[in-house]
Amino acid sequence: MASSLAALKDLPCPAGDKCTAFQCLFKHGNDSSTPPTGISSNESLAQDISASSDQVIPRKRIKLDSTTSAPSQPQATKKDVMHSQHPTASNNTFSPLSTDRKRPVIGADEAQGNESESLYRVRGHIGGIRLDQTQSESSVPHTRSSSASSLGSQKLKTPSPALDTVKASSAPTSKVPSRSSSTASAASSSRASITQTSKQPINKVETLNPRLLKKSPAQHGTRLKLVSALHEQYARLNSELKKVAKDKASKQLLLSDQQLIVKTLDDEEEIAVKKYAIYANAIRNKIMAYKRMNVADWKEERKSATTNNDPVTAPDASQPIDTGLTPALEIAYVPRLAYPFNGLQKYGYVSAIPSPEDIEKARASVQASGNVEICDRCTRRFQVFPGRREDGALASNGTCTHHPGKFYFTERGPGRLSHGQKKYRCCHRSVDDDSGGCFTAPTHVFKTTNINRLASLLNFCETPPNPTVPDDRAICFDCEMGYTVHGLELIRMTAVSWPGGETLADILVQPYGEVLDLNTRYSGVTPEAMASAERWVPGEDHSPTPGVGEAKPKLKIASSPAAARNLLFSLIGPLTPIIGHGLENDLNAIRVIHPTCIDSILLYPHKRGLPHRNGLKMLMQTLLNQKIQQEADESAPEGHDSAEDAKAAGELVRLKIRDEWKDLQLKGWSVQNGEITPPA
């Protein structure tokens, strides 16, 4: 069929010059190319097919003018297009084909505008090729010579201008206009910025899994075994150092579980990148060196690493906050940060004292349910027995298996469809795993946030007037809670002066109900501390007993949450600003309604809004470069220090004052005669 159609080209068209057929099969006098003599029509067709075997098929039908006929040659070849997209292509090369085909030549200004598109193609996305102009029949491209010149230009990284001129005059230019050479510099600068950004340290939780490298020195399974072996030696030396660390200086050399993982991954990554050719031998030698190392050598290495500003455990380079105001002016300014009292209820604060009728309804509902609760950890139902059951049990349904750590999200992997995994901080398992918890507690626990039920144990009370409290006093407040048969109760109360930081009150509290779990992982209160604490009598000194040597001070214990609340009332008045982080939890635990509250959660809200909240530890690390709530051993955490948390919340408030005062100064505010004065 093809040979018979090709044979018609040798016959003149019966209509002659008056032929109006589209792509007429017969011969016309104005045809620009005819098969040479001696070559059959079959051979001509075979040559056409072989010449167009590696050419790009046009994505759309070519639009023809009314005065032109179908082109006798196909579109630009793939190699021509790739040559035109090469970042080293000259921008000033003149192409006569552009004039014949009515295609404008792209200048420097337009090439600058197409820089982002060129960068997109430089990164490997070559599929977005556009042939957006019509072509004339009279210009026939020499595809072979153009392809050869494009291959030659690709081999040259920095072609000379003379060579470009020769190419422009001897070989025809590709059909797609060349891009500006500024694309190459834009691509290289973009890659350089990406590389610099990736080298910056990122504070994130990592698992014991080798990091993704551009060029891996070994298979993932091999790297994982070597990383595990190196981490095993680090953990061994760190645990041995912990046994002999008695003074404070030695304890600062200890690494937490997460710091051990980060150190292992950093060392393995350094060997994989810098010693790629001898990776296996290099990391095995490193493992054997630490296997032979003793505790003394490990201690000296940790000292040198700390001295040399090791990024894992280097001391904080935090700077003191300079608000631009004196302490007295800071206290005068801080009430401006207090949230309106009428709007605090939506954040969990209590604004009105529950009525006796509501309290009785709450008690009746608890009795009707038979004290059946839902576990706050594993969500199983169980029954509590206030005053203990006949066999001495405080709760039913056996032990509680759960994950004590909070959630965190891993970093997204490569690829558009990848996403981070949600894992537990305690064991770094995925939340989607159905393997159960990693920790087993003796009993189940519960908490309640119902205001009436909280008031059934101890009713709320508004802060009473206190004329003995100085007018220039502000306090930072924090409480720790533990689980009892009545829910979450107060077990420690701390009040610190602001902005000075002197401790005003720090005391343990004996809860009303029998203790199910002191929640030591977060509260920091141990059963030994509660059992050995000296009983505090109201009216006597409540200051902690100083410890011997490096030992912590021994706190005294109040007889009940009501006694601890009376102690707090002796330190504050209704207008005394109370500063805290998540202050509604602390005030509800001690059953206090206070009108002047400054909550760092409200000062620094989460970007995703409620119920999401920024943690105190994260805010201190990101905003002030200070690390709090650090654990030397994450497998046996000592818990939070309420005094440390209270002071941290106060520092965040001072940071807010500094930023706001800078803005006010730009608006004309000033300090005159010891007072903050608005602009005139």
HELIX and SHEET records of a PDB file:
HELIX    1   1 ALA A    2  ALA A    7  1                                   6    
HELIX    2   2 LEU A    8  ASP A   10  5                                   3    
HELIX    3   3 GLY A   16  LYS A   18  5                                   3    
HELIX    4   4 SER A   41  ALA A   51  1                                  11    
HELIX    5   5 LYS A   78  GLN A   85  1                                   8    
HELIX    6   6 PRO A   96  ASP A  100  1                                   5    
HELIX    7   7 ALA A  108  GLY A  113  1                                   6    
HELIX    8   8 GLU A  115  VAL A  122  1                                   8    
HELIX    9   9 THR A  143  LYS A  155  1                                  13    
HELIX   10  10 PRO A  161  SER A  170  1                                  10    
HELIX   11  11 SER A  182  SER A  198  1                                  17    
HELIX   12  12 HIS A  220  VAL A  244  1                                  25    
HELIX   13  13 LYS A  248  LYS A  251  1                                   4    
HELIX   14  14 ASP A  257  LYS A  274  1                                  18    
HELIX   15  15 TYR A  279  ARG A  292  1                                  14    
HELIX   16  16 VAL A  295  THR A  307  1                                  13    
HELIX   17  17 PRO A  327  TYR A  333  1                                   7    
HELIX   18  18 VAL A  334  LEU A  337  5                                   4    
HELIX   19  19 PHE A  341  GLY A  343  5                                   3    
HELIX   20  20 GLN A  345  TYR A  347  5                                   3    
HELIX   21  21 PRO A  356  SER A  369  1                                  14    
HELIX   22  22 ILE A  451  LEU A  457  1                                   7    
HELIX   23  23 THR A  520  SER A  523  1                                   4    
HELIX   24  24 PRO A  527  SER A  532  1                                   6    
HELIX   25  25 PRO A  561  PHE A  569  1                                   9    
HELIX   26  26 LEU A  583  ILE A  590  1                                   8    
HELIX   27  27 SER A  600  LEU A  603  1                                   4    
HELIX   28  28 LEU A  616  LEU A  623  1                                   8    
HELIX   29  29 SER A  642  LEU A  666  1                                  25    
SHEET    1   A 2 VAL A 372  ILE A 374  0                                        
SHEET    2   A 2 ARG A 381  GLN A 383 -1                                        
SHEET    1   B 2 CYS A 400  HIS A 402  0                                        
SHEET    2   B 2 PHE A 439  ALA A 441 -1                                        
SHEET    1   C 2 PHE A 407  PHE A 409  0                                        
SHEET    2   C 2 LYS A 422  TYR A 424 -1                                        
SHEET    1   D 2 CYS A 461  GLU A 462  0                                        
SHEET    2   D 2 VAL A 592  ILE A 593  1                                        
SHEET    1   E 5 VAL A 515  ASP A 517  0                                        
SHEET    2   E 5 ALA A 474  THR A 484 -1                                        
SHEET    3   E 5 GLY A 487  TRP A 498 -1                                        
SHEET    4   E 5 THR A 503  VAL A 509 -1                                        
SHEET    5   E 5 ILE A 557  ALA A 558  1                                        
SHEET    1   F 4 VAL A 515  ASP A 517  0                                        
SHEET    2   F 4 ALA A 474  THR A 484 -1                                        
SHEET    3   F 4 ILE A 578  GLY A 580  1                                        
SHEET    4   F 4 CYS A 597  ASP A 599  1                                        
SHEET    1   G 2 SER A 670  GLN A 672  0                                        
SHEET    2   G 2 GLU A 675  THR A 677 -1                                        
END                                                                             
